[in-house]
Each structure stands twice: as C-alpha cells, then as structure tokens.
C-alpha cells in the first residue's frame, strides 16, 4: 500500500463533468489499496472572478479580507469533489487548509508554510477515508486565513507529500506534462519525460505556467519526486526530479514572460554607491529587479537600465522620481512593450555556442535584442512584446527541430 498525494488544478474541476472525472481518478487509485490525499484548486476562473468582484466593491481592500475572499474558491471545489466521490460510493472527508494543519507566516496574499500538523489527516487516513484538502490556504499565528500566492495549491500538495513522506506526488493539469515550450504557442513543442528541479524552477520563474515556482523549491529541498500529467488523458506525464549528469541535455525548454517592463535611469553621477542608493530604494519597497545593465556615457556620468515586473512599474516610477529630485539632468525612461524570452538547460554549462545559437535564431527573424542576461543554466533576452511568438518558434526550431527531445 502506498500513500499518494494528488493535486488537481482549476481546469480539472471546472464543471460537474470534470469533477466526476477527477472523482474517478481518485477512486481508481483508492481501489488499488492506496491511501489518497487529493489537493484541489478553485474551479476555473473563480479566483480571477473574486478579484474582479473585490475591485468593484473596494479596489484598495485589505490583504487580510482578500485572503478570506479568495480562499472560498477552494472550499467550493473540495466540497463538490467530496460529494461526487460520495455518490460513487467511497468514504471521503474534505478539509480546509487549517483543518488539514497548514500553519503559515503572518503575510497575507503570499504566505509561506511554516509547519503542517498532520494529526487530523493521519486520523482520517486510518479510518480509510479519502482526504480532500483545500489547497492554497492556511492559518497564521493570529488565527487568520492566509493564502499562498497564485498557484499555491501546487505548494500545498508538495508540502504534504514532503511532510508525510508520500510515495508519489502527482500534479494533474490540462496538459500532458512539461513541454519544451508552451504547446499553445509553439506547435511542434514536445513533451519531456524527465526534467530536473533546477530546470523546472528556472522555467517556472521565467514565465512557464506549469508549476508554481515555490512548490518546486519545496520539492527540491525535500527531494519530492513530482509527476506532472493530464487529468484528461490516461498517459504518463513528466517526472521532475534530481537528474544525473548523463540525463542532462543542453536545452530542456523555452519560456516567455510578458509581465515585464524596462526602465532606464540616465545621466547618473559616476560615483561609488550610486547603484546601491538606487537599488536599495527599490528593494525597500519590495520591487523585484531582474536584468541589470550599466553603461558609461562620458563626462563622469552613467546610465543604468533594468527590468521589473510590469505590475510594479507605477510603484517603481514613484520611487525613482523621488531618487532623481536632486540630481541634475538625470532622467527616467521606461518601456512597457517588452517581454523576456529565455532558454533553460542544466547541460548548457558544459557546451559552447548555446547563446550564439539562440541569437542566430533571433537574427534570422530580424528580431532585435534589447538586453541580455545569463546564468549557468539559462540565457534570457528582452525583445519587443509583439515578436514573442515569432521568437519562441524560431528558437524552438533552431534547438529542437524534429529531433526527439525526451531525456
């Protein structure tokens, strides 16, 4: 007998037909004699609809009240799924995050799990109940409901698998696994059999929407092997694990992030501490700076350009305008019509010419590169937003073509 943690995303439980499909997946695993914990997200676009409702009432509502509102979506999903399993004739119990023992930090809207008290879950499993858990939510030290950030149900599932030492952790989605690129944008994208924690973490951070990036961090830390697979098709998915050197390939995937803005602060006095003063002010307000480029422009002046999430642009401009108040001739220039396209692969560090190959693909399509950033396992470029699909397909064809890319 095995302990299996299953997680079902919003599209998998979007309507009654899909809820019964998920109930069937869970029930079949239960009939195999396994202990089953299923973590669920809110149905379909429920969370987005809640956000729109809140904006209509009070666009500046407190984060605490937003967490109370947003957590309701998972409660609906778990109860409906439990009712479906009951109808199929199997013992089941649904638990909210706090009932399942999720204790988090005090941060509303993006809380981190600090501890999971598994007593209630273990008691229910001992009764041979299927346990349905509302993902995305927990309880802080003040006794308030908290949410774990967008995609937080992935983290709920992986954390449960870690703390309970589960035999399997399966993340069910509306796609068949992890692909070399978004199959909705790149027609010849290919499903990967295996991908490393580091690669999946990079892809998640860089715009791939398969898994929440924090869930991958938790999986890597606790060595939880994850399978990403479809709830619609009964076929093997993609395994996320620690890979050996022999399993590594130069490039495993391509991602695009369109929530990007580029900011340039020009004519900054070229003195020690100038960059520190600028970026420390942004950091103090929680602004996430990514790619940074500094260049000399003569006369003891320099320009600093960097990228930030587009959603943080207004806050950044407010901070920067205060920063330059007493600086003569210093200006701020910003561009919202940009996106970041990245290639990722742990085998990249052992092969030369990977970046050049990417740049060649963009050159052949006459796509201009505005900024570049690299690490041991990724190369990112900033390009015009209108050229993202063209870039994704060009880069994918350059690296993968029709070659079999399974690891």
N, C-alpha and C positions, 0 to 999 in steps of 0.2 A: 504494500500500500504506500502510495506517495502523497505528499502534500503539494498541491498545485495552486498557485496564485494566478488568476486570470484577470485581465483588465479589458474593459470594453469601452471604446470611445463613444462620443456623442452620436456619430453617424450610425454606429452599430445598434443603438437603441432609439433611433429617431422616431419610430412609429410602432404600432402594435404588431405588425408583421415581423419587423426586425427584432422586437423584444422577444417574441416567441422563437425566432431563430436562435437568439442568444440563449434562451432558456433551454433549447435543445442541445446546444453545445455544452452547456454546464451539466445538464442531466446525463448526457452520454459519458462524460468524464466521471461523474459520480457513480454511474452504473459499473464502471471499471473497478470500483472499490477504493477510489482515491478520495482524500479529504479535499474539499474545494472551497476556496475563498475567491469570490468574484468582486472586483472593484469596478464601479461604474462612474461614468461622467454624466453630465446633464444632457438631455436629449437635444440633438441637432443644434439649432441656433439659439437655444434657451438663454445661455449666458449673455450673448450679444443683445438679445431682446430685453433682458433685465437691465442691461446698461442703458439702452435707449429709454426704457421706462423711467429709470432714475434721472436721466438727463432732462426729461420732460418735467419732472417734479422739482428737482434741485440739482443743477449741474455741479454744485460745489458741496454735495452731501459728504458727510464724514466717511472716512475709510472703514470705520467700525460698522456703520449702518450698511455700507456697500457689501461688506462681508456677510452680514446677516441675510441680505437680499440674495446675493449670488450663490450662497450655499444651499438655497432652497431647490435649485435645479437638480442636484444630485439626490436629494431626498425623494423627489418625484420619481426619478429613474429607478432607484433601488427598490422602492415600494411596488412599482408596477412590475418590475422584473421578478420580485419575490412572489407576487400574485400569479404571474404566469407559470412559475415553477410549481407553485401550489396546485394549479389547475392540472399540471402534468402528473401530479400525484407524488411529489417528492418533498421531504421535510426541509424547510428553509426558514431562515430568520434574516431580517435586514437590520443593519446597524449604522447609525450616523457616525461621523468621524469621532466624536467624543465618546460614544458608546463603545467604539472599537479601540479606544485607548490612545488616540493620537493627541499628544501634548506638544504644543509648539511654542516658539518665542512669541513675544508680545506684538510683533509687527503685523499690522493689518494689511491685507492685499497681497503680500508676498512673504508669508511666514515660513520659517524653516522648522522642520520636525526636530524636536529635542529628545523625545522619548515616546515609545509606544508601550503601553501597559496591555499585554496580550491576554490577561486573565479571562476576560469575557469571551474573546474569540476561542480560546482553548476549551472553555466550558461548552460552548456551542458545538465545536467540532467533536468533543467527547460524546455529545448527545446524538452524533451522526447527522447533524444539521448541515446543509449547505449554507454558507455565510455570505451574505451580500453586504458589501461595505460602500458607503458613500465616499467617493474619492474627493480630493481637492480641499479637504477641510479638516480642522482640528479644533483644539481648545487651548487658550493661553492661560497664563497664571492668574489672570483676573476673572477667569470663568467665562470669557467671551469667545464666541465663534471666530475663527480665523480661516482665511483661505490661503492656498499655497502658490498662487500665481497661475497664469494661464498654462494649461497642460499639467496642472498639479496632480491630476489623478494618476498619471504615469508614476510620479514620485511616491504617491500613496501605495501603489502596488509593489514597486521595487522595494520600498522600505519595509513593507510587511514580509515580503519574501526574504529579506535580509535578516530581520529580527526573529523570524520563525524558522529560519534555515530551510526554506521550502526546496523541494526537489526540482520544481520548474516554475518559471515566471513567464507567462505568455501575455503579450500585449496585442490585442485584437484591434484592427483598424479597418478602413475601407479600401486599403491597397494590399497587395500580396506580400509585401515586405519592404526592405530598403532597396532603393534603386540607385543606379549610377547618376541619375538626375531625376527631376520631377517628371514622371511619365505623362502628366497632363500638358507639359510644355515641350518635352523632348520625346518624339515619337519612338525612337529606337533605344530609349533608356532600357537598361537591363537590370533584372533583379539580382542582387548579390546573395550568395549562400551564407557568407560569413563577413563580418566587419568588426574591427577592433573597437574597444571602448574609446580610445583616443580619437579615432576617426569619426565615430558616431557623435562624440562630444563636439568636435570641431564642426561637423556638418549641421548639428542642431543649433549651435551658436551662430553659425553663418547664414542661417535662413531656412534650412531644411526643416519641414514641419512634421516629421515622422514621430519624434520623441521630444519631450521636454528635456532641456539640457541638464537641469539639476538631477533628474532621475538617472541620467547616465553617469553623473558624478557619483551618486549613491551606489549604483551598480558596480562601478569600478572599485570604489573604496571597499565594498564588502564582497567583491568577486561573485556577484549575482549574474548568472548567465541568463540573457533575455532572448526570447524568440518573438520577433515581430511578424505577425501573419494576418491574413484576412479573415473576418468573421463571415464573409460571403462565399468564399471558396475553400474547400477542404483540401488544401495543398500545403506542403512545408513552406515556412517563411524564411526569414533571415535571422541568423544567430549572431548576437552581439556578445563578444567575449574577449578575453586577453589572447591575442594571436601570437604564434611563434614567428620567428624570422622567416622561415620557409613559406609561411602563409601570406606574407606581405606582398602587395603589388604596388607599383609606383603611384598610381592614382586609383582611388576607390569611388570617388564621386565628385559631383559639381553642384554647387548651391548658389542661390541668389538671394540677396537681402535688399528689399526695396524700401525698407524703413530707414533710409539713410539721408543725411544732409551733410554738405561740405561747407566748412567755414574757414575763411582766411582772415587773419589779423595782420595788416601790412604796416610797414614803417615803424616797427618796434625798435627802440634803442637797443643796440647790440651790446648789452652789459650782462655780467653774471647775475643770475637769479630772475631774469626776465621771464623765461619759460616757466620757472617754478611759480612765480606770482600769478601768471595767467591760469595755469592748470590747477593750482591749489584752490583757486576760487571756484572753478567748475566742479572739482572733486567735492568741495564742502557742500555743494548743493545736489550731490548725487548724480552729476552728469557723467555719462559713460562715454569717454573718449576712446576712439579706436585708432585708425591710421593717422600718423603724425608726420608731417613733412616740414622741415625748416630750411630756409634758403637765405643767403646773403643778397642784399640788393644795393650794396655800396653805401658810402658815406656813414659808416658805423650804424647801419640800420639792417634789420632782417624782417622777413615775412615768415609767419607760422601758419600752416594750413592743417586742418584735421577734420575727421568725420565724427559725427554723433548720431544717435537715433533721431529721426525726423520729428518724433513726438516730443523731443526735448529741445527743439530749436528755439522756441519762444523764450523759454527759461534761460537758455544759453545766451541769447542776444541781450537779454536784460542784464545779465551778469557782465558780459563783455563791454557793453556800453558804459557801465559804471567804471570798469577797469581802465578804459581809454580816456576818461574825462579830463585827466591832467596830462595826457600825452599829446604833444603837438604833432599834427599830420598823420597820426595813427588812424587807420580806417578798418572797418569791418565789412567784408564781402561774404555773402553766403549764396549757396545754390541748393535748391531742393530737388531739382530734376536729375538726380543721380542715383545710382544703385551700385551695390557691391556684388561682384561675381567672384567665386572662389573655387579652386580645385584643392582636393584633400587626399592625402595618402601617406601612410607611415613608411612606405618604401621610397618615398621621394628623397629622403636624406642620403640614400646610397646611390642615386643616379643623377648624372649631369644632364642638363639640357631640358629639364621639365618646364621651367618657367619660360624658356625661349620658345618651346613648342606651343605653349598657351598664347604667348604674344604673337606668334606667327599666325595662329588661327584668327586672332582678332584683326591683325594687319590685313589678312586676305579678305576680310569682310569690311575693311575700311572703317573699323571701329576704333575711335581714339581712346587711349588710356589716360586718365587724369591723375591718378595716384596709384601707387603700388605698395603692398606690404607682404612680407614673407615670414615664415617660421620654418621649423624643421619639417613640418608635415602639411603646410598649406601655402598657397600663393593667392592673394586677393588683389583685385583691381577695381578701381572706381571708374564707371562709364556712364554715359547718358542713359536715363531710365528707358527711353524709347527703343533702345537697342539690346535689352536684356535677353529676350527670346532668341534673337539672332545670334547673340554671343553664346548662349547656352548650347544651342545646336551646333554652332561652329566648333566650339571647344570639345564638345562630346564627340563629334565626328572625327576630330583630329586625334583624340586619345583612344577612342574605343572602336569607331567604325562599325564593322560587323563581327569583330573579334569576340569570342566568348570571354566574358569578364568575371565569371564565378570564381571564387577563391578556392 
